[in-house]
């Protein structure tokens, strides 16, 4: 099973979701069965680590994002991954435009699928530190539900 999180630049929301889900899968004993990655729809930050504010907020909760490097979504991702989860409507629209006709990946909004109360993970890039905390709150809750679904799919 393979899961890909996608946001705009792959330096805030999607690497945070990747780090949180990896951690929760390790805790659940599923890390060897599920591959997790993240990417951005834009090319601006390719090769760069996650935003320092994202890393700091994550580290304070026990998640390490330091080894991650931003990359851009590729056409091959739609056949490599089973589930591609966008952080907001704009990225979901961009993914649908990029998706090849034969792409097998299931596309959805991450929070619409696993939160229900909120559809989009807000972009904290232009926000203060509290925005990164809010993003973590949303992602942690949704990842708990995602782990339950992934267990059921295995």
Secondary structure, DSSP 8 states (H G I E B T S, - for coil): -EEEEEESSSSSHHHHHHHHHHHHHHHTT-TTT-EEEEEESSSTTTT----HHHHHHHHHTT---TT----B--TTHHHH-SEEEESSHHHHHHHHHH--TT---EEEEHHHHHTSS-------TTS-HHHHHHHHHHHHHHHHHHHHHHHHH-
